[in-house]
Amino acid sequence: MSLRLERVRELLKREIGEIIRRELPVGEAGLITVNDLEVAPNLKNATVFIGVLGGKAQKDKGMEMLETKRLRIQSMIARGVVLKNTPRLRFVLDESVERGNRVLKIIEELEKLEPPPASS
């Protein structure tokens, strides 16, 4: 990935995170975070990987609200970030952090079950 594309990716990620924080109520949508962002080389499309802390209902509501407000978020980015093309956003629920936490919890449980090594 080129340095310019990487900088644009980080800028968009930060800007989208700020917009989401301001626009979506945590009580309804859960705590929404921007975990990562992939942007096409021509900057016409961007996939935003979203993490939602909360229950299943909050995750569903959060993703629904993001999709509903997608055009508004895009227009806010167009005003806040000067680019030739403002990317068309696509929001994807990213559960990798939750899966990672589950794996760590399983490892922790297995370590508790293992007998300590015998000393010689």
N, C-alpha and C positions, 0 to 999 in steps of 0.2 A: 504494500500500500504506500502511495506517495506521501511525503511529509504534508503537503497541502491537504490532501484528502483526510489524513489523520487529524489535522488541526480542525478541519470543518466538522468532522465526526464528533470530536470532543466538544466543540462549540455548540453543535446542535443538541448533543446529549445534555449538556448543562442547561441550555435554554429551555428545552422541552421539560426537563425536571422542574425548573422554576415555574413554568406555566402551569404544569399539572398541580404543583403545590398550591398555587394561588387559585386555580379554577375549580378544583374538585374537592368537595367536603370529605374529610377523613371519616366522619361518622357514618356516612352512607357507603362510601367506596372503599373503605379500608385505607391503610397507608400505602400509597402507590409510589414505587421507585422506578427509575429508568436504570435497568441493569446494564444494558449495552445498546449499541446502535450500529447497524450496518447501512452504509450509504453506497448507492451505485456510483461508479466512476463519473458518469455524466450528471450526477446530483439530481436526477429527476425522481428517484424513488429512495425511500429510506424505510428500513424495518426497525422498529423500536421494540426492544425486548423489555417487557414490563414485569416487575415483581409486585405482588399485592400481599401485604400482611393483613390477615384477617381470615374469617371463615369463608366457606364456599359461596355463601350468598353475597358476601362483600366482594369476592373475586369476580363473580358474575356481574354484579352491579358496576364495579369499577371498570371492567372491560367494556360493558355496554355504554357507560358514560363517556369513555374515551372515544369509542366509535361515533357516538352522537356528536361529540365536540371536536372531532377530527379536523373539520374544515376551519373552525374557529382557531384551533391551535396552529394550523398551517398558516393562517393569515397573520396571527400574532408573531410567528417566526419570520414571516416575510417582512414585517415591520421592524423587528428587532435585529435581524441578521441580514446583512447586505450580501446577497448572492445573485448570480445571474438567473438561476432557477431555484425556486423553493421546492424542495422535494415533497412528493406525495407520500404522506405517512401511512404506514401500516403497523398496527399495534398487535403484538404477539405476547401471550402470557408466557413468561419464562419461569419455570419451576425448578431450575437448576440449583438455586440456593437451598430450596426446601429439600430437594433430593440429596444434596451434599450434607445437610444437617441430619437427615435420616441415616445416611451412611455412617456419619461420625457417631451418632447415638448407638447404632448397632455395634460398631467397633468398641465403643465404651462398655456396652453391656457384655460383649464377649471377653473383654479384658477382666471384668469383674468375676466371670465364671472360671477363668483359667487359674489353675493352682500355681502358686509361686514356684519359680524354678528351684530345684533341690540344690543345696550348696554342698560341695564336695570337700 
